[in-house]
Amino acid sequence: MSATPRSVARALTSTFRPRRVTTTRSTVGKRGVVRTRAASSLTLTRPDDWHLHVRDASKLGDVVPFTSATFKRALIMPNLTPPVRTAEEAGKYRDLIAAAAPASDGFEPHMTLYLTDNTTVEQVEAAHASGFVRGYKLYPAGATTNSEYGVTDVAKAQKAIEKIAELGMVLQVHGEVTHANVDVFDREAKFIKEVLIPLLDRAPELRVVMEHITTRDAAEFVAAAPENIAATVTPQHMLFNRNALFKGGIRPHFYCLPILKREEHREAVLAAASSGNKKFFLGTDSAPHPKGAKEAACGCAGIFSAHAALPFYAMAFESVGALDKLEGFASHNGADFYRLPRNTETVTLEKKAWKVPDEYKFGDSVVVPFYAGEEVPWTVAA
């Protein structure tokens, strides 16, 4: 695969122009928004979260039920300390997560493993044979929380990546370079040019998910790429731009990696997610940290959104008049890309405002949630 020419990428921008907000909705098939002047409810196929952090055994019991109550499946990230690197380690972690979810939720944790410079072909084969490991996560060393074990040079993991491609597994990518001379707001665009395109030139059949995309560059690249390239999108990168980090002072609970970007990038990412393009799907990147670890001299990166993930996405899609595209994004596209059956259950969103608590219990501490103390206009019906 060769680099996407800017002329081709720019030609795609018409696909990603934000829609005007509308005040009327019409029913979509047998499910969808009720025919009223203002949308009052929305029933969707039960969604999946294809990018989720639940932390370790001492804390996961407090956060897993938020996800399992709404989502049927979730892809669990492996950046613990130490990281989850083998199928055996993933199996033990998966059992802990499953035990933390109420049995009545019928929740299914799916796993990805931490790719390192030393990941072997044999480990990849064992992961594939497990039946519950969906792929490997590429963290460039130093890119985000607990990424110090990450890949220092993609060439060092080339044999493992070739086996991942051969077996049809998925490489989930944290798409940022970590060079000290690259501006933090430019890391994603640089990664595409310097790492991802050369990687795909060497392994064109590799199935890749660019996780939590944040820029127009990434949205256009994914849209123009072959069918084996997809992307997840978080609620925060659709709802806020980087000004949120500095409103009235430093706002640590808006700090995440990749960092929030300019308004033009937020608009492009939201437009891509709400376009109906099957390459884009839901991945919250909900990442809880204790309050003290966020409100610190060197605060941790991560936004906890699991408590109201689907309402947040509804807010974003509604803002551009695209509620009719939410089901595909939340419930169909990810399952299709991961070659899993679509869920058969449904969930219903209601236009019923509620106030997010200031904090939730998180192990022996508390976590400050996304939209803490603020009103959210949508709720998931019991």
C-alpha positions, 0 to 999 in steps of 0.5 A: 500500500502506498501513501494516500495522496493529499489530493485523494484525501482532500477529495474525501472531505465532502464526506465528512462535512458536519450535518445541520442539526434538525428538529424532526426525526422519522422512524428508521425501519422497525427500530429507530427514532420515534416519529416526533418533533424532537427525538424522544427515544431510540432503540438500537441493537445492543452495542459493543465497546471495541476499546476499553480499560478496566484496570486491575483486580482491585478496581475493575469490580467498580467499573466493569458493571457500567459497561456490562449493563449496556454493552454485550462485548468489549475489547479489553486493553492490555496495558496493566503493570506488568502488561498482558502479553500471552494468551494465558495471562489474558485468560486469567484477566478475562476470568476476573473481568467476567466475574465482575459483571453481573451474570444477568448482563450476559457480558463477554470480555474479548481480549487483545495482547500487548505487542512488544519487541520480543513477541514471538510467532509461537505466542501469536499462534497460541493467542489465535488458538485461544478463541478469545484473543482478537489481536495485538495492541501496538503501543509505541514505547512511551506513548500513553499509560503503562506503555514503557514496555511498548514497541521501540521499533516496528521492525523488531516486531515484524515477524510477529506482525506478519503472523498476525496478518497471516492468521487474520488477527487484528493489530490495534494501533495507538497511532502516535509517534513519541519523538521528543521533537514532534509536537504532541498535537502532530503525533498522529499525523506523523505516525500515519506517514512514518510508521503506519504506511510503511508497515502496510507496505510491508504487510498489505493484508494486515488488518488494522484498527487505528484506535481513538482517532483524533484528526482529519488526517486519520479520518481521511486516511482510514476512509481512503484505505483498503477494507482491512483498515478501520478506526474507533472513535471516542466520545470525548474526541467528538464532543470537545476540542482542545480548548476544554483543557484550559477552560478557566484553568488547567482541566486535568479530567479532560486530559487524555492521549491522544490529546484533544485537538483543534476544532477542525479536527473534532468536526472531521472526526465527528463527521467521519463517525456519523457518516455511515461509513462502516470503517468507523465504529465505537471504542470509548477508550474509557480509562479510569484513574484515581482522582488523586492521580489525575489532579496531580503535578504530573496527572495521568492521561485518561477519561472515564466515560463508561458510566454514560458511554452510549448517551455521550455518543447519542449527544454527539450524533444528535448534534449533527442530525445523525441519530439514524447512523448511531446504530451502525456505528455502535452496534454493527460496524465493529462486529462486522470488522472483527468477524463476529455475529451482530448482537440480537438483543436491543437497548433503548435510549430515552431523552431523559435528562440526568445529572452525572455524579461528581465521583464514583467509587474506584477501589480504595479511591474515587474516579471523576467521571466525564461530565461530572456534575453536569446534565446529560440529556440521554439515558439508557432505559432500564 
